Amino acid sequence: MFAPGLISAAFYRRRPTRLQIAGGVAFTAALSGLLGYVQDAGTSRVWENVALAIVLGLVLYVAILAYLVYVYFPKRERPPG
């Protein structure tokens, strides 16, 4: 679910739509939370791990998307002054 926005930026050089970004954020949060829960299931620190996994997963997703958008999409050129 998170891949369409990244794929459209990386391979097709198109800006991802808001729906792709929202879907990617939701899927990344859900998957990161699940992985954080499974990591220490049954311990008292499980919810701390879930919160940390969600935050770091979203930071990683936003960083990758921002990098792709910054690298692949040229800035608007200013007219000669």
mmCIF file of the C-alpha atoms, coordinates in Angstrom:
data_MODEL
# 
_entry.id   MODEL 
# 
loop_
_atom_site.group_PDB 
_atom_site.id 
_atom_site.type_symbol 
_atom_site.label_atom_id 
_atom_site.label_alt_id 
_atom_site.label_comp_id 
_atom_site.label_asym_id 
_atom_site.label_entity_id 
_atom_site.label_seq_id 
_atom_site.pdbx_PDB_ins_code 
_atom_site.Cartn_x 
_atom_site.Cartn_y 
_atom_site.Cartn_z 
_atom_site.occupancy 
_atom_site.B_iso_or_equiv 
_atom_site.pdbx_formal_charge 
_atom_site.auth_seq_id 
_atom_site.auth_comp_id 
_atom_site.auth_asym_id 
_atom_site.auth_atom_id 
_atom_site.pdbx_PDB_model_num 
ATOM 1  C CA . MET A 1 1  ? 0.000  0.000   0.000   1.00 0.00 ? 1  MET A CA 1 
ATOM 2  C CA . PHE A 1 2  ? 2.849  2.403   0.703   1.00 0.00 ? 2  PHE A CA 1 
ATOM 3  C CA . ALA A 1 3  ? 4.650  1.559   -2.513  1.00 0.00 ? 3  ALA A CA 1 
ATOM 4  C CA . PRO A 1 4  ? 2.475  3.336   -5.155  1.00 0.00 ? 4  PRO A CA 1 
ATOM 5  C CA . GLY A 1 5  ? 3.435  6.832   -4.007  1.00 0.00 ? 5  GLY A CA 1 
ATOM 6  C CA . LEU A 1 6  ? 7.115  5.962   -3.836  1.00 0.00 ? 6  LEU A CA 1 
ATOM 7  C CA . ILE A 1 7  ? 7.019  4.115   -7.163  1.00 0.00 ? 7  ILE A CA 1 
ATOM 8  C CA . SER A 1 8  ? 5.295  6.984   -8.953  1.00 0.00 ? 8  SER A CA 1 
ATOM 9  C CA . ALA A 1 9  ? 7.941  9.385   -7.653  1.00 0.00 ? 9  ALA A CA 1 
ATOM 10 C CA . ALA A 1 10 ? 10.928 7.135   -8.308  1.00 0.00 ? 10 ALA A CA 1 
ATOM 11 C CA . PHE A 1 11 ? 10.116 5.490   -11.627 1.00 0.00 ? 11 PHE A CA 1 
ATOM 12 C CA . TYR A 1 12 ? 7.443  7.547   -13.366 1.00 0.00 ? 12 TYR A CA 1 
ATOM 13 C CA . ARG A 1 13 ? 8.696  10.933  -12.191 1.00 0.00 ? 13 ARG A CA 1 
ATOM 14 C CA . ARG A 1 14 ? 5.201  12.001  -11.250 1.00 0.00 ? 14 ARG A CA 1 
ATOM 15 C CA . ARG A 1 15 ? 4.162  13.512  -7.989  1.00 0.00 ? 15 ARG A CA 1 
ATOM 16 C CA . PRO A 1 16 ? 2.210  11.028  -5.895  1.00 0.00 ? 16 PRO A CA 1 
ATOM 17 C CA . THR A 1 17 ? -1.435 11.871  -5.362  1.00 0.00 ? 17 THR A CA 1 
ATOM 18 C CA . ARG A 1 18 ? -2.818 12.784  -1.957  1.00 0.00 ? 18 ARG A CA 1 
ATOM 19 C CA . LEU A 1 19 ? -4.621 9.455   -1.873  1.00 0.00 ? 19 LEU A CA 1 
ATOM 20 C CA . GLN A 1 20 ? -1.378 7.566   -2.453  1.00 0.00 ? 20 GLN A CA 1 
ATOM 21 C CA . ILE A 1 21 ? 0.368  9.542   0.286   1.00 0.00 ? 21 ILE A CA 1 
ATOM 22 C CA . ALA A 1 22 ? -2.514 9.079   2.746   1.00 0.00 ? 22 ALA A CA 1 
ATOM 23 C CA . GLY A 1 23 ? -2.685 5.369   1.979   1.00 0.00 ? 23 GLY A CA 1 
ATOM 24 C CA . GLY A 1 24 ? 1.056  5.043   2.385   1.00 0.00 ? 24 GLY A CA 1 
ATOM 25 C CA . VAL A 1 25 ? 1.022  6.824   5.737   1.00 0.00 ? 25 VAL A CA 1 
ATOM 26 C CA . ALA A 1 26 ? -1.876 4.692   7.014   1.00 0.00 ? 26 ALA A CA 1 
ATOM 27 C CA . PHE A 1 27 ? -0.341 1.432   5.850   1.00 0.00 ? 27 PHE A CA 1 
ATOM 28 C CA . THR A 1 28 ? 3.091  2.346   7.217   1.00 0.00 ? 28 THR A CA 1 
ATOM 29 C CA . ALA A 1 29 ? 1.611  3.213   10.611  1.00 0.00 ? 29 ALA A CA 1 
ATOM 30 C CA . ALA A 1 30 ? -0.391 -0.012  10.741  1.00 0.00 ? 30 ALA A CA 1 
ATOM 31 C CA . LEU A 1 31 ? 2.469  -2.238  9.631   1.00 0.00 ? 31 LEU A CA 1 
ATOM 32 C CA . SER A 1 32 ? 4.974  -0.535  11.928  1.00 0.00 ? 32 SER A CA 1 
ATOM 33 C CA . GLY A 1 33 ? 2.581  -0.856  14.866  1.00 0.00 ? 33 GLY A CA 1 
ATOM 34 C CA . LEU A 1 34 ? 2.051  -4.535  14.137  1.00 0.00 ? 34 LEU A CA 1 
ATOM 35 C CA . LEU A 1 35 ? 5.774  -5.189  13.925  1.00 0.00 ? 35 LEU A CA 1 
ATOM 36 C CA . GLY A 1 36 ? 6.372  -3.265  17.158  1.00 0.00 ? 36 GLY A CA 1 
ATOM 37 C CA . TYR A 1 37 ? 3.670  -5.312  18.885  1.00 0.00 ? 37 TYR A CA 1 
ATOM 38 C CA . VAL A 1 38 ? 4.981  -8.650  17.669  1.00 0.00 ? 38 VAL A CA 1 
ATOM 39 C CA . GLN A 1 39 ? 8.526  -7.790  18.696  1.00 0.00 ? 39 GLN A CA 1 
ATOM 40 C CA . ASP A 1 40 ? 7.814  -7.821  22.455  1.00 0.00 ? 40 ASP A CA 1 
ATOM 41 C CA . ALA A 1 41 ? 4.344  -9.326  22.704  1.00 0.00 ? 41 ALA A CA 1 
ATOM 42 C CA . GLY A 1 42 ? 3.497  -10.258 26.262  1.00 0.00 ? 42 GLY A CA 1 
ATOM 43 C CA . THR A 1 43 ? 5.860  -7.847  28.005  1.00 0.00 ? 43 THR A CA 1 
ATOM 44 C CA . SER A 1 44 ? 5.077  -4.646  29.854  1.00 0.00 ? 44 SER A CA 1 
ATOM 45 C CA . ARG A 1 45 ? 6.939  -2.530  27.284  1.00 0.00 ? 45 ARG A CA 1 
ATOM 46 C CA . VAL A 1 46 ? 4.892  -3.635  24.293  1.00 0.00 ? 46 VAL A CA 1 
ATOM 47 C CA . TRP A 1 47 ? 2.987  -0.341  23.918  1.00 0.00 ? 47 TRP A CA 1 
ATOM 48 C CA . GLU A 1 48 ? 6.193  1.689   24.129  1.00 0.00 ? 48 GLU A CA 1 
ATOM 49 C CA . ASN A 1 49 ? 7.599  -0.403  21.302  1.00 0.00 ? 49 ASN A CA 1 
ATOM 50 C CA . VAL A 1 50 ? 4.421  0.038   19.261  1.00 0.00 ? 50 VAL A CA 1 
ATOM 51 C CA . ALA A 1 51 ? 4.518  3.819   19.631  1.00 0.00 ? 51 ALA A CA 1 
ATOM 52 C CA . LEU A 1 52 ? 8.233  3.969   18.831  1.00 0.00 ? 52 LEU A CA 1 
ATOM 53 C CA . ALA A 1 53 ? 7.826  1.721   15.784  1.00 0.00 ? 53 ALA A CA 1 
ATOM 54 C CA . ILE A 1 54 ? 4.952  3.831   14.438  1.00 0.00 ? 54 ILE A CA 1 
ATOM 55 C CA . VAL A 1 55 ? 6.830  7.101   14.887  1.00 0.00 ? 55 VAL A CA 1 
ATOM 56 C CA . LEU A 1 56 ? 10.053 5.812   13.334  1.00 0.00 ? 56 LEU A CA 1 
ATOM 57 C CA . GLY A 1 57 ? 8.181  4.100   10.490  1.00 0.00 ? 57 GLY A CA 1 
ATOM 58 C CA . LEU A 1 58 ? 6.418  7.339   9.616   1.00 0.00 ? 58 LEU A CA 1 
ATOM 59 C CA . VAL A 1 59 ? 9.657  9.317   9.853   1.00 0.00 ? 59 VAL A CA 1 
ATOM 60 C CA . LEU A 1 60 ? 11.314 6.871   7.471   1.00 0.00 ? 60 LEU A CA 1 
ATOM 61 C CA . TYR A 1 61 ? 8.375  6.993   5.032   1.00 0.00 ? 61 TYR A CA 1 
ATOM 62 C CA . VAL A 1 62 ? 8.289  10.800  4.999   1.00 0.00 ? 62 VAL A CA 1 
ATOM 63 C CA . ALA A 1 63 ? 12.079 10.996  4.626   1.00 0.00 ? 63 ALA A CA 1 
ATOM 64 C CA . ILE A 1 64 ? 12.108 8.649   1.637   1.00 0.00 ? 64 ILE A CA 1 
ATOM 65 C CA . LEU A 1 65 ? 9.194  10.427  -0.023  1.00 0.00 ? 65 LEU A CA 1 
ATOM 66 C CA . ALA A 1 66 ? 10.718 13.867  0.575   1.00 0.00 ? 66 ALA A CA 1 
ATOM 67 C CA . TYR A 1 67 ? 14.069 12.726  -0.804  1.00 0.00 ? 67 TYR A CA 1 
ATOM 68 C CA . LEU A 1 68 ? 12.476 11.317  -3.953  1.00 0.00 ? 68 LEU A CA 1 
ATOM 69 C CA . VAL A 1 69 ? 10.399 14.433  -4.523  1.00 0.00 ? 69 VAL A CA 1 
ATOM 70 C CA . TYR A 1 70 ? 13.393 16.713  -3.899  1.00 0.00 ? 70 TYR A CA 1 
ATOM 71 C CA . VAL A 1 71 ? 15.784 14.771  -6.159  1.00 0.00 ? 71 VAL A CA 1 
ATOM 72 C CA . TYR A 1 72 ? 13.513 13.892  -9.065  1.00 0.00 ? 72 TYR A CA 1 
ATOM 73 C CA . PHE A 1 73 ? 11.425 17.011  -9.461  1.00 0.00 ? 73 PHE A CA 1 
ATOM 74 C CA . PRO A 1 74 ? 13.389 20.053  -10.565 1.00 0.00 ? 74 PRO A CA 1 
ATOM 75 C CA . LYS A 1 75 ? 12.683 23.339  -8.906  1.00 0.00 ? 75 LYS A CA 1 
ATOM 76 C CA . ARG A 1 76 ? 10.935 25.962  -10.942 1.00 0.00 ? 76 ARG A CA 1 
ATOM 77 C CA . GLU A 1 77 ? 13.462 27.915  -12.898 1.00 0.00 ? 77 GLU A CA 1 
ATOM 78 C CA . ARG A 1 78 ? 13.464 31.632  -12.500 1.00 0.00 ? 78 ARG A CA 1 
ATOM 79 C CA . PRO A 1 79 ? 13.256 33.691  -15.656 1.00 0.00 ? 79 PRO A CA 1 
ATOM 80 C CA . PRO A 1 80 ? 16.503 35.428  -16.591 1.00 0.00 ? 80 PRO A CA 1 
ATOM 81 C CA . GLY A 1 81 ? 16.802 38.624  -14.591 1.00 0.00 ? 81 GLY A CA 1 
# 
